[in-house]
């Protein structure tokens, strides 16, 4: 993921949710146990990110502070070449392909 994150991570409760709980399984369990009338601010965003992170490792290319990125359970990379190198190491494959999605909010990706 590439993002300038000029305004930080978004809502403070979004960042705080991930900063306070390092175990994603416990985080997801807490979300599901919470009654709809008691949801916390930005919970929908937190649930989506936690769901993604339960299946994938996400590298974030950004100028944002490394600590913020790591608090969100993401892997920090200051440049795209460094992110690609990190991905190759994680995958154990220096020939892996990548997909660029320029407007991730407006796209639904389907694995085929």
Phi and psi restraints in degrees (range 20) as a CNS / XPLOR table:
assign (resid 1 and name C) (resid 2 and name N)
       (resid 2 and name CA) (resid 2 and name C) 1.0 -115.5 20.0 2
assign (resid 2 and name N) (resid 2 and name CA)
       (resid 2 and name C) (resid 3 and name N) 1.0 126.3 20.0 2
assign (resid 2 and name C) (resid 3 and name N)
       (resid 3 and name CA) (resid 3 and name C) 1.0 -155.2 20.0 2
assign (resid 3 and name N) (resid 3 and name CA)
       (resid 3 and name C) (resid 4 and name N) 1.0 136.1 20.0 2
assign (resid 3 and name C) (resid 4 and name N)
       (resid 4 and name CA) (resid 4 and name C) 1.0 -69.5 20.0 2
assign (resid 4 and name N) (resid 4 and name CA)
       (resid 4 and name C) (resid 5 and name N) 1.0 -36.3 20.0 2
assign (resid 4 and name C) (resid 5 and name N)
       (resid 5 and name CA) (resid 5 and name C) 1.0 54.0 20.0 2
assign (resid 5 and name N) (resid 5 and name CA)
       (resid 5 and name C) (resid 6 and name N) 1.0 44.0 20.0 2
assign (resid 5 and name C) (resid 6 and name N)
       (resid 6 and name CA) (resid 6 and name C) 1.0 -59.4 20.0 2
assign (resid 6 and name N) (resid 6 and name CA)
       (resid 6 and name C) (resid 7 and name N) 1.0 -29.1 20.0 2
assign (resid 6 and name C) (resid 7 and name N)
       (resid 7 and name CA) (resid 7 and name C) 1.0 -100.0 20.0 2
assign (resid 7 and name N) (resid 7 and name CA)
       (resid 7 and name C) (resid 8 and name N) 1.0 19.3 20.0 2
assign (resid 7 and name C) (resid 8 and name N)
       (resid 8 and name CA) (resid 8 and name C) 1.0 84.1 20.0 2
assign (resid 8 and name N) (resid 8 and name CA)
       (resid 8 and name C) (resid 9 and name N) 1.0 -146.6 20.0 2
assign (resid 8 and name C) (resid 9 and name N)
       (resid 9 and name CA) (resid 9 and name C) 1.0 -92.2 20.0 2
assign (resid 9 and name N) (resid 9 and name CA)
       (resid 9 and name C) (resid 10 and name N) 1.0 3.3 20.0 2
assign (resid 9 and name C) (resid 10 and name N)
       (resid 10 and name CA) (resid 10 and name C) 1.0 106.1 20.0 2
assign (resid 10 and name N) (resid 10 and name CA)
       (resid 10 and name C) (resid 11 and name N) 1.0 -142.6 20.0 2
assign (resid 10 and name C) (resid 11 and name N)
       (resid 11 and name CA) (resid 11 and name C) 1.0 -62.8 20.0 2
assign (resid 11 and name N) (resid 11 and name CA)
       (resid 11 and name C) (resid 12 and name N) 1.0 143.7 20.0 2
assign (resid 11 and name C) (resid 12 and name N)
       (resid 12 and name CA) (resid 12 and name C) 1.0 -61.4 20.0 2
assign (resid 12 and name N) (resid 12 and name CA)
       (resid 12 and name C) (resid 13 and name N) 1.0 -35.6 20.0 2
assign (resid 12 and name C) (resid 13 and name N)
       (resid 13 and name CA) (resid 13 and name C) 1.0 -69.4 20.0 2
assign (resid 13 and name N) (resid 13 and name CA)
       (resid 13 and name C) (resid 14 and name N) 1.0 -28.9 20.0 2
assign (resid 13 and name C) (resid 14 and name N)
       (resid 14 and name CA) (resid 14 and name C) 1.0 -61.0 20.0 2
assign (resid 14 and name N) (resid 14 and name CA)
       (resid 14 and name C) (resid 15 and name N) 1.0 -52.8 20.0 2
assign (resid 14 and name C) (resid 15 and name N)
       (resid 15 and name CA) (resid 15 and name C) 1.0 -63.3 20.0 2
assign (resid 15 and name N) (resid 15 and name CA)
       (resid 15 and name C) (resid 16 and name N) 1.0 -44.0 20.0 2
assign (resid 15 and name C) (resid 16 and name N)
       (resid 16 and name CA) (resid 16 and name C) 1.0 -60.9 20.0 2
assign (resid 16 and name N) (resid 16 and name CA)
       (resid 16 and name C) (resid 17 and name N) 1.0 -36.8 20.0 2
assign (resid 16 and name C) (resid 17 and name N)
       (resid 17 and name CA) (resid 17 and name C) 1.0 -56.8 20.0 2
assign (resid 17 and name N) (resid 17 and name CA)
       (resid 17 and name C) (resid 18 and name N) 1.0 -44.9 20.0 2
assign (resid 17 and name C) (resid 18 and name N)
       (resid 18 and name CA) (resid 18 and name C) 1.0 -80.5 20.0 2
assign (resid 18 and name N) (resid 18 and name CA)
       (resid 18 and name C) (resid 19 and name N) 1.0 -32.6 20.0 2
assign (resid 18 and name C) (resid 19 and name N)
       (resid 19 and name CA) (resid 19 and name C) 1.0 -64.8 20.0 2
assign (resid 19 and name N) (resid 19 and name CA)
       (resid 19 and name C) (resid 20 and name N) 1.0 -38.5 20.0 2
assign (resid 19 and name C) (resid 20 and name N)
       (resid 20 and name CA) (resid 20 and name C) 1.0 -80.7 20.0 2
assign (resid 20 and name N) (resid 20 and name CA)
       (resid 20 and name C) (resid 21 and name N) 1.0 -25.3 20.0 2
assign (resid 20 and name C) (resid 21 and name N)
       (resid 21 and name CA) (resid 21 and name C) 1.0 -121.6 20.0 2
assign (resid 21 and name N) (resid 21 and name CA)
       (resid 21 and name C) (resid 22 and name N) 1.0 112.0 20.0 2
assign (resid 21 and name C) (resid 22 and name N)
       (resid 22 and name CA) (resid 22 and name C) 1.0 -86.6 20.0 2
assign (resid 22 and name N) (resid 22 and name CA)
       (resid 22 and name C) (resid 23 and name N) 1.0 -13.0 20.0 2
assign (resid 22 and name C) (resid 23 and name N)
       (resid 23 and name CA) (resid 23 and name C) 1.0 -101.6 20.0 2
assign (resid 23 and name N) (resid 23 and name CA)
       (resid 23 and name C) (resid 24 and name N) 1.0 111.0 20.0 2
assign (resid 23 and name C) (resid 24 and name N)
       (resid 24 and name CA) (resid 24 and name C) 1.0 -66.7 20.0 2
assign (resid 24 and name N) (resid 24 and name CA)
       (resid 24 and name C) (resid 25 and name N) 1.0 -31.1 20.0 2
assign (resid 24 and name C) (resid 25 and name N)
       (resid 25 and name CA) (resid 25 and name C) 1.0 -64.0 20.0 2
assign (resid 25 and name N) (resid 25 and name CA)
       (resid 25 and name C) (resid 26 and name N) 1.0 -45.3 20.0 2
assign (resid 25 and name C) (resid 26 and name N)
       (resid 26 and name CA) (resid 26 and name C) 1.0 -64.2 20.0 2
assign (resid 26 and name N) (resid 26 and name CA)
       (resid 26 and name C) (resid 27 and name N) 1.0 -37.5 20.0 2
assign (resid 26 and name C) (resid 27 and name N)
       (resid 27 and name CA) (resid 27 and name C) 1.0 -62.9 20.0 2
assign (resid 27 and name N) (resid 27 and name CA)
       (resid 27 and name C) (resid 28 and name N) 1.0 -47.6 20.0 2
assign (resid 27 and name C) (resid 28 and name N)
       (resid 28 and name CA) (resid 28 and name C) 1.0 -65.5 20.0 2
assign (resid 28 and name N) (resid 28 and name CA)
       (resid 28 and name C) (resid 29 and name N) 1.0 -38.2 20.0 2
assign (resid 28 and name C) (resid 29 and name N)
       (resid 29 and name CA) (resid 29 and name C) 1.0 -61.7 20.0 2
assign (resid 29 and name N) (resid 29 and name CA)
       (resid 29 and name C) (resid 30 and name N) 1.0 -42.0 20.0 2
assign (resid 29 and name C) (resid 30 and name N)
       (resid 30 and name CA) (resid 30 and name C) 1.0 -64.4 20.0 2
assign (resid 30 and name N) (resid 30 and name CA)
       (resid 30 and name C) (resid 31 and name N) 1.0 -40.6 20.0 2
assign (resid 30 and name C) (resid 31 and name N)
       (resid 31 and name CA) (resid 31 and name C) 1.0 -60.2 20.0 2
assign (resid 31 and name N) (resid 31 and name CA)
       (resid 31 and name C) (resid 32 and name N) 1.0 -46.6 20.0 2
assign (resid 31 and name C) (resid 32 and name N)
       (resid 32 and name CA) (resid 32 and name C) 1.0 -69.9 20.0 2
assign (resid 32 and name N) (resid 32 and name CA)
       (resid 32 and name C) (resid 33 and name N) 1.0 -27.4 20.0 2
assign (resid 32 and name C) (resid 33 and name N)
       (resid 33 and name CA) (resid 33 and name C) 1.0 -81.6 20.0 2
assign (resid 33 and name N) (resid 33 and name CA)
       (resid 33 and name C) (resid 34 and name N) 1.0 -17.7 20.0 2
assign (resid 33 and name C) (resid 34 and name N)
       (resid 34 and name CA) (resid 34 and name C) 1.0 -77.5 20.0 2
assign (resid 34 and name N) (resid 34 and name CA)
       (resid 34 and name C) (resid 35 and name N) 1.0 127.2 20.0 2
assign (resid 34 and name C) (resid 35 and name N)
       (resid 35 and name CA) (resid 35 and name C) 1.0 -62.9 20.0 2
assign (resid 35 and name N) (resid 35 and name CA)
       (resid 35 and name C) (resid 36 and name N) 1.0 146.9 20.0 2
assign (resid 35 and name C) (resid 36 and name N)
       (resid 36 and name CA) (resid 36 and name C) 1.0 -52.4 20.0 2
assign (resid 36 and name N) (resid 36 and name CA)
       (resid 36 and name C) (resid 37 and name N) 1.0 -33.7 20.0 2
assign (resid 36 and name C) (resid 37 and name N)
       (resid 37 and name CA) (resid 37 and name C) 1.0 -76.2 20.0 2
assign (resid 37 and name N) (resid 37 and name CA)
       (resid 37 and name C) (resid 38 and name N) 1.0 -8.0 20.0 2
assign (resid 37 and name C) (resid 38 and name N)
       (resid 38 and name CA) (resid 38 and name C) 1.0 -113.9 20.0 2
assign (resid 38 and name N) (resid 38 and name CA)
       (resid 38 and name C) (resid 39 and name N) 1.0 17.5 20.0 2
assign (resid 38 and name C) (resid 39 and name N)
       (resid 39 and name CA) (resid 39 and name C) 1.0 -62.3 20.0 2
assign (resid 39 and name N) (resid 39 and name CA)
       (resid 39 and name C) (resid 40 and name N) 1.0 150.6 20.0 2
assign (resid 39 and name C) (resid 40 and name N)
       (resid 40 and name CA) (resid 40 and name C) 1.0 -91.5 20.0 2
assign (resid 40 and name N) (resid 40 and name CA)
       (resid 40 and name C) (resid 41 and name N) 1.0 164.1 20.0 2
assign (resid 40 and name C) (resid 41 and name N)
       (resid 41 and name CA) (resid 41 and name C) 1.0 -57.6 20.0 2
assign (resid 41 and name N) (resid 41 and name CA)
       (resid 41 and name C) (resid 42 and name N) 1.0 136.3 20.0 2
assign (resid 41 and name C) (resid 42 and name N)
       (resid 42 and name CA) (resid 42 and name C) 1.0 63.3 20.0 2
assign (resid 42 and name N) (resid 42 and name CA)
       (resid 42 and name C) (resid 43 and name N) 1.0 20.1 20.0 2
assign (resid 42 and name C) (resid 43 and name N)
       (resid 43 and name CA) (resid 43 and name C) 1.0 -60.8 20.0 2
assign (resid 43 and name N) (resid 43 and name CA)
       (resid 43 and name C) (resid 44 and name N) 1.0 -37.9 20.0 2
assign (resid 43 and name C) (resid 44 and name N)
       (resid 44 and name CA) (resid 44 and name C) 1.0 -60.2 20.0 2
assign (resid 44 and name N) (resid 44 and name CA)
       (resid 44 and name C) (resid 45 and name N) 1.0 -40.3 20.0 2
assign (resid 44 and name C) (resid 45 and name N)
       (resid 45 and name CA) (resid 45 and name C) 1.0 -66.7 20.0 2
assign (resid 45 and name N) (resid 45 and name CA)
       (resid 45 and name C) (resid 46 and name N) 1.0 -42.6 20.0 2
assign (resid 45 and name C) (resid 46 and name N)
       (resid 46 and name CA) (resid 46 and name C) 1.0 -63.1 20.0 2
assign (resid 46 and name N) (resid 46 and name CA)
       (resid 46 and name C) (resid 47 and name N) 1.0 -41.8 20.0 2
assign (resid 46 and name C) (resid 47 and name N)
       (resid 47 and name CA) (resid 47 and name C) 1.0 -62.3 20.0 2
assign (resid 47 and name N) (resid 47 and name CA)
       (resid 47 and name C) (resid 48 and name N) 1.0 -42.9 20.0 2
assign (resid 47 and name C) (resid 48 and name N)
       (resid 48 and name CA) (resid 48 and name C) 1.0 -64.7 20.0 2
assign (resid 48 and name N) (resid 48 and name CA)
       (resid 48 and name C) (resid 49 and name N) 1.0 -47.1 20.0 2
assign (resid 48 and name C) (resid 49 and name N)
       (resid 49 and name CA) (resid 49 and name C) 1.0 -62.6 20.0 2
assign (resid 49 and name N) (resid 49 and name CA)
       (resid 49 and name C) (resid 50 and name N) 1.0 -43.0 20.0 2
assign (resid 49 and name C) (resid 50 and name N)
       (resid 50 and name CA) (resid 50 and name C) 1.0 -61.1 20.0 2
assign (resid 50 and name N) (resid 50 and name CA)
       (resid 50 and name C) (resid 51 and name N) 1.0 -38.7 20.0 2
assign (resid 50 and name C) (resid 51 and name N)
       (resid 51 and name CA) (resid 51 and name C) 1.0 -65.1 20.0 2
assign (resid 51 and name N) (resid 51 and name CA)
       (resid 51 and name C) (resid 52 and name N) 1.0 -43.6 20.0 2
assign (resid 51 and name C) (resid 52 and name N)
       (resid 52 and name CA) (resid 52 and name C) 1.0 -61.8 20.0 2
assign (resid 52 and name N) (resid 52 and name CA)
       (resid 52 and name C) (resid 53 and name N) 1.0 -47.0 20.0 2
assign (resid 52 and name C) (resid 53 and name N)
       (resid 53 and name CA) (resid 53 and name C) 1.0 -68.4 20.0 2
assign (resid 53 and name N) (resid 53 and name CA)
       (resid 53 and name C) (resid 54 and name N) 1.0 -20.6 20.0 2
assign (resid 53 and name C) (resid 54 and name N)
       (resid 54 and name CA) (resid 54 and name C) 1.0 -72.8 20.0 2
assign (resid 54 and name N) (resid 54 and name CA)
       (resid 54 and name C) (resid 55 and name N) 1.0 -17.0 20.0 2
assign (resid 54 and name C) (resid 55 and name N)
       (resid 55 and name CA) (resid 55 and name C) 1.0 -113.3 20.0 2
assign (resid 55 and name N) (resid 55 and name CA)
       (resid 55 and name C) (resid 56 and name N) 1.0 -24.7 20.0 2
assign (resid 55 and name C) (resid 56 and name N)
       (resid 56 and name CA) (resid 56 and name C) 1.0 -138.2 20.0 2
assign (resid 56 and name N) (resid 56 and name CA)
       (resid 56 and name C) (resid 57 and name N) 1.0 153.6 20.0 2
assign (resid 56 and name C) (resid 57 and name N)
       (resid 57 and name CA) (resid 57 and name C) 1.0 -93.9 20.0 2
assign (resid 57 and name N) (resid 57 and name CA)
       (resid 57 and name C) (resid 58 and name N) 1.0 133.2 20.0 2
assign (resid 57 and name C) (resid 58 and name N)
       (resid 58 and name CA) (resid 58 and name C) 1.0 -117.6 20.0 2
assign (resid 58 and name N) (resid 58 and name CA)
       (resid 58 and name C) (resid 59 and name N) 1.0 126.3 20.0 2
assign (resid 58 and name C) (resid 59 and name N)
       (resid 59 and name CA) (resid 59 and name C) 1.0 -99.9 20.0 2
assign (resid 59 and name N) (resid 59 and name CA)
       (resid 59 and name C) (resid 60 and name N) 1.0 130.1 20.0 2
assign (resid 59 and name C) (resid 60 and name N)
       (resid 60 and name CA) (resid 60 and name C) 1.0 -111.6 20.0 2
assign (resid 60 and name N) (resid 60 and name CA)
       (resid 60 and name C) (resid 61 and name N) 1.0 118.1 20.0 2
assign (resid 60 and name C) (resid 61 and name N)
       (resid 61 and name CA) (resid 61 and name C) 1.0 -90.8 20.0 2
assign (resid 61 and name N) (resid 61 and name CA)
       (resid 61 and name C) (resid 62 and name N) 1.0 118.8 20.0 2
assign (resid 61 and name C) (resid 62 and name N)
       (resid 62 and name CA) (resid 62 and name C) 1.0 -163.4 20.0 2
assign (resid 62 and name N) (resid 62 and name CA)
       (resid 62 and name C) (resid 63 and name N) 1.0 161.2 20.0 2
assign (resid 62 and name C) (resid 63 and name N)
       (resid 63 and name CA) (resid 63 and name C) 1.0 -94.7 20.0 2
assign (resid 63 and name N) (resid 63 and name CA)
       (resid 63 and name C) (resid 64 and name N) 1.0 -1.1 20.0 2
assign (resid 63 and name C) (resid 64 and name N)
       (resid 64 and name CA) (resid 64 and name C) 1.0 -65.6 20.0 2
assign (resid 64 and name N) (resid 64 and name CA)
       (resid 64 and name C) (resid 65 and name N) 1.0 161.6 20.0 2
assign (resid 64 and name C) (resid 65 and name N)
       (resid 65 and name CA) (resid 65 and name C) 1.0 -60.7 20.0 2
assign (resid 65 and name N) (resid 65 and name CA)
       (resid 65 and name C) (resid 66 and name N) 1.0 135.9 20.0 2
assign (resid 65 and name C) (resid 66 and name N)
       (resid 66 and name CA) (resid 66 and name C) 1.0 -55.0 20.0 2
assign (resid 66 and name N) (resid 66 and name CA)
       (resid 66 and name C) (resid 67 and name N) 1.0 -41.6 20.0 2
assign (resid 66 and name C) (resid 67 and name N)
       (resid 67 and name CA) (resid 67 and name C) 1.0 -58.4 20.0 2
assign (resid 67 and name N) (resid 67 and name CA)
       (resid 67 and name C) (resid 68 and name N) 1.0 -42.2 20.0 2
assign (resid 67 and name C) (resid 68 and name N)
       (resid 68 and name CA) (resid 68 and name C) 1.0 -62.2 20.0 2
assign (resid 68 and name N) (resid 68 and name CA)
       (resid 68 and name C) (resid 69 and name N) 1.0 -45.1 20.0 2
assign (resid 68 and name C) (resid 69 and name N)
       (resid 69 and name CA) (resid 69 and name C) 1.0 -61.2 20.0 2
assign (resid 69 and name N) (resid 69 and name CA)
       (resid 69 and name C) (resid 70 and name N) 1.0 -46.6 20.0 2
assign (resid 69 and name C) (resid 70 and name N)
       (resid 70 and name CA) (resid 70 and name C) 1.0 -70.1 20.0 2
assign (resid 70 and name N) (resid 70 and name CA)
       (resid 70 and name C) (resid 71 and name N) 1.0 -31.1 20.0 2
assign (resid 70 and name C) (resid 71 and name N)
       (resid 71 and name CA) (resid 71 and name C) 1.0 -61.7 20.0 2
assign (resid 71 and name N) (resid 71 and name CA)
       (resid 71 and name C) (resid 72 and name N) 1.0 -29.1 20.0 2
assign (resid 71 and name C) (resid 72 and name N)
       (resid 72 and name CA) (resid 72 and name C) 1.0 -84.9 20.0 2
assign (resid 72 and name N) (resid 72 and name CA)
       (resid 72 and name C) (resid 73 and name N) 1.0 6.5 20.0 2
assign (resid 72 and name C) (resid 73 and name N)
       (resid 73 and name CA) (resid 73 and name C) 1.0 69.5 20.0 2
assign (resid 73 and name N) (resid 73 and name CA)
       (resid 73 and name C) (resid 74 and name N) 1.0 25.0 20.0 2
assign (resid 73 and name C) (resid 74 and name N)
       (resid 74 and name CA) (resid 74 and name C) 1.0 -103.1 20.0 2
assign (resid 74 and name N) (resid 74 and name CA)
       (resid 74 and name C) (resid 75 and name N) 1.0 162.6 20.0 2
assign (resid 74 and name C) (resid 75 and name N)
       (resid 75 and name CA) (resid 75 and name C) 1.0 -97.4 20.0 2
assign (resid 75 and name N) (resid 75 and name CA)
       (resid 75 and name C) (resid 76 and name N) 1.0 124.8 20.0 2
assign (resid 75 and name C) (resid 76 and name N)
       (resid 76 and name CA) (resid 76 and name C) 1.0 -80.9 20.0 2
assign (resid 76 and name N) (resid 76 and name CA)
       (resid 76 and name C) (resid 77 and name N) 1.0 138.1 20.0 2
assign (resid 76 and name C) (resid 77 and name N)
       (resid 77 and name CA) (resid 77 and name C) 1.0 -144.3 20.0 2
assign (resid 77 and name N) (resid 77 and name CA)
       (resid 77 and name C) (resid 78 and name N) 1.0 126.5 20.0 2
assign (resid 77 and name C) (resid 78 and name N)
       (resid 78 and name CA) (resid 78 and name C) 1.0 -77.6 20.0 2
assign (resid 78 and name N) (resid 78 and name CA)
       (resid 78 and name C) (resid 79 and name N) 1.0 -18.9 20.0 2
assign (resid 78 and name C) (resid 79 and name N)
       (resid 79 and name CA) (resid 79 and name C) 1.0 -140.2 20.0 2
assign (resid 79 and name N) (resid 79 and name CA)
       (resid 79 and name C) (resid 80 and name N) 1.0 158.3 20.0 2
assign (resid 79 and name C) (resid 80 and name N)
       (resid 80 and name CA) (resid 80 and name C) 1.0 -62.9 20.0 2
assign (resid 80 and name N) (resid 80 and name CA)
       (resid 80 and name C) (resid 81 and name N) 1.0 -45.1 20.0 2
assign (resid 80 and name C) (resid 81 and name N)
       (resid 81 and name CA) (resid 81 and name C) 1.0 -57.6 20.0 2
assign (resid 81 and name N) (resid 81 and name CA)
       (resid 81 and name C) (resid 82 and name N) 1.0 -38.7 20.0 2
assign (resid 81 and name C) (resid 82 and name N)
       (resid 82 and name CA) (resid 82 and name C) 1.0 -67.4 20.0 2
assign (resid 82 and name N) (resid 82 and name CA)
       (resid 82 and name C) (resid 83 and name N) 1.0 -37.9 20.0 2
assign (resid 82 and name C) (resid 83 and name N)
       (resid 83 and name CA) (resid 83 and name C) 1.0 -63.1 20.0 2
assign (resid 83 and name N) (resid 83 and name CA)
       (resid 83 and name C) (resid 84 and name N) 1.0 -42.7 20.0 2
assign (resid 83 and name C) (resid 84 and name N)
       (resid 84 and name CA) (resid 84 and name C) 1.0 -63.6 20.0 2
assign (resid 84 and name N) (resid 84 and name CA)
       (resid 84 and name C) (resid 85 and name N) 1.0 -40.2 20.0 2
assign (resid 84 and name C) (resid 85 and name N)
       (resid 85 and name CA) (resid 85 and name C) 1.0 -63.9 20.0 2
assign (resid 85 and name N) (resid 85 and name CA)
       (resid 85 and name C) (resid 86 and name N) 1.0 -42.2 20.0 2
assign (resid 85 and name C) (resid 86 and name N)
       (resid 86 and name CA) (resid 86 and name C) 1.0 -62.5 20.0 2
assign (resid 86 and name N) (resid 86 and name CA)
       (resid 86 and name C) (resid 87 and name N) 1.0 -43.2 20.0 2
assign (resid 86 and name C) (resid 87 and name N)
       (resid 87 and name CA) (resid 87 and name C) 1.0 -62.9 20.0 2
assign (resid 87 and name N) (resid 87 and name CA)
       (resid 87 and name C) (resid 88 and name N) 1.0 -42.4 20.0 2
assign (resid 87 and name C) (resid 88 and name N)
       (resid 88 and name CA) (resid 88 and name C) 1.0 -60.5 20.0 2
assign (resid 88 and name N) (resid 88 and name CA)
       (resid 88 and name C) (resid 89 and name N) 1.0 -40.5 20.0 2
assign (resid 88 and name C) (resid 89 and name N)
       (resid 89 and name CA) (resid 89 and name C) 1.0 -65.8 20.0 2
assign (resid 89 and name N) (resid 89 and name CA)
       (resid 89 and name C) (resid 90 and name N) 1.0 -45.9 20.0 2
assign (resid 89 and name C) (resid 90 and name N)
       (resid 90 and name CA) (resid 90 and name C) 1.0 -60.1 20.0 2
assign (resid 90 and name N) (resid 90 and name CA)
       (resid 90 and name C) (resid 91 and name N) 1.0 -45.1 20.0 2
assign (resid 90 and name C) (resid 91 and name N)
       (resid 91 and name CA) (resid 91 and name C) 1.0 -78.6 20.0 2
assign (resid 91 and name N) (resid 91 and name CA)
       (resid 91 and name C) (resid 92 and name N) 1.0 -20.5 20.0 2
assign (resid 91 and name C) (resid 92 and name N)
       (resid 92 and name CA) (resid 92 and name C) 1.0 67.2 20.0 2
assign (resid 92 and name N) (resid 92 and name CA)
       (resid 92 and name C) (resid 93 and name N) 1.0 33.1 20.0 2
assign (resid 92 and name C) (resid 93 and name N)
       (resid 93 and name CA) (resid 93 and name C) 1.0 -149.4 20.0 2
assign (resid 93 and name N) (resid 93 and name CA)
       (resid 93 and name C) (resid 94 and name N) 1.0 112.9 20.0 2
assign (resid 93 and name C) (resid 94 and name N)
       (resid 94 and name CA) (resid 94 and name C) 1.0 -89.8 20.0 2
assign (resid 94 and name N) (resid 94 and name CA)
       (resid 94 and name C) (resid 95 and name N) 1.0 8.5 20.0 2
assign (resid 94 and name C) (resid 95 and name N)
       (resid 95 and name CA) (resid 95 and name C) 1.0 -117.0 20.0 2
assign (resid 95 and name N) (resid 95 and name CA)
       (resid 95 and name C) (resid 96 and name N) 1.0 11.3 20.0 2
assign (resid 95 and name C) (resid 96 and name N)
       (resid 96 and name CA) (resid 96 and name C) 1.0 -66.5 20.0 2
assign (resid 96 and name N) (resid 96 and name CA)
       (resid 96 and name C) (resid 97 and name N) 1.0 149.8 20.0 2
assign (resid 96 and name C) (resid 97 and name N)
       (resid 97 and name CA) (resid 97 and name C) 1.0 -91.8 20.0 2
assign (resid 97 and name N) (resid 97 and name CA)
       (resid 97 and name C) (resid 98 and name N) 1.0 159.8 20.0 2
assign (resid 97 and name C) (resid 98 and name N)
       (resid 98 and name CA) (resid 98 and name C) 1.0 -124.7 20.0 2
assign (resid 98 and name N) (resid 98 and name CA)
       (resid 98 and name C) (resid 99 and name N) 1.0 160.6 20.0 2
assign (resid 98 and name C) (resid 99 and name N)
       (resid 99 and name CA) (resid 99 and name C) 1.0 -123.0 20.0 2
assign (resid 99 and name N) (resid 99 and name CA)
       (resid 99 and name C) (resid 100 and name N) 1.0 130.8 20.0 2
assign (resid 99 and name C) (resid 100 and name N)
       (resid 100 and name CA) (resid 100 and name C) 1.0 -104.5 20.0 2
assign (resid 100 and name N) (resid 100 and name CA)
       (resid 100 and name C) (resid 101 and name N) 1.0 126.8 20.0 2
assign (resid 100 and name C) (resid 101 and name N)
       (resid 101 and name CA) (resid 101 and name C) 1.0 -120.0 20.0 2
assign (resid 101 and name N) (resid 101 and name CA)
       (resid 101 and name C) (resid 102 and name N) 1.0 100.2 20.0 2
assign (resid 101 and name C) (resid 102 and name N)
       (resid 102 and name CA) (resid 102 and name C) 1.0 -65.8 20.0 2
assign (resid 102 and name N) (resid 102 and name CA)
       (resid 102 and name C) (resid 103 and name N) 1.0 -27.8 20.0 2
assign (resid 102 and name C) (resid 103 and name N)
       (resid 103 and name CA) (resid 103 and name C) 1.0 -131.2 20.0 2
assign (resid 103 and name N) (resid 103 and name CA)
       (resid 103 and name C) (resid 104 and name N) 1.0 75.2 20.0 2
assign (resid 103 and name C) (resid 104 and name N)
       (resid 104 and name CA) (resid 104 and name C) 1.0 -58.5 20.0 2
assign (resid 104 and name N) (resid 104 and name CA)
       (resid 104 and name C) (resid 105 and name N) 1.0 -28.6 20.0 2
assign (resid 104 and name C) (resid 105 and name N)
       (resid 105 and name CA) (resid 105 and name C) 1.0 -68.3 20.0 2
assign (resid 105 and name N) (resid 105 and name CA)
       (resid 105 and name C) (resid 106 and name N) 1.0 -30.6 20.0 2
assign (resid 105 and name C) (resid 106 and name N)
       (resid 106 and name CA) (resid 106 and name C) 1.0 -100.8 20.0 2
assign (resid 106 and name N) (resid 106 and name CA)
       (resid 106 and name C) (resid 107 and name N) 1.0 17.1 20.0 2
assign (resid 106 and name C) (resid 107 and name N)
       (resid 107 and name CA) (resid 107 and name C) 1.0 -131.0 20.0 2
assign (resid 107 and name N) (resid 107 and name CA)
       (resid 107 and name C) (resid 108 and name N) 1.0 140.3 20.0 2
assign (resid 107 and name C) (resid 108 and name N)
       (resid 108 and name CA) (resid 108 and name C) 1.0 -110.1 20.0 2
assign (resid 108 and name N) (resid 108 and name CA)
       (resid 108 and name C) (resid 109 and name N) 1.0 121.2 20.0 2
assign (resid 108 and name C) (resid 109 and name N)
       (resid 109 and name CA) (resid 109 and name C) 1.0 -95.5 20.0 2
assign (resid 109 and name N) (resid 109 and name CA)
       (resid 109 and name C) (resid 110 and name N) 1.0 133.1 20.0 2
assign (resid 109 and name C) (resid 110 and name N)
       (resid 110 and name CA) (resid 110 and name C) 1.0 -121.9 20.0 2
assign (resid 110 and name N) (resid 110 and name CA)
       (resid 110 and name C) (resid 111 and name N) 1.0 127.8 20.0 2
assign (resid 110 and name C) (resid 111 and name N)
       (resid 111 and name CA) (resid 111 and name C) 1.0 -81.0 20.0 2
assign (resid 111 and name N) (resid 111 and name CA)
       (resid 111 and name C) (resid 112 and name N) 1.0 127.6 20.0 2
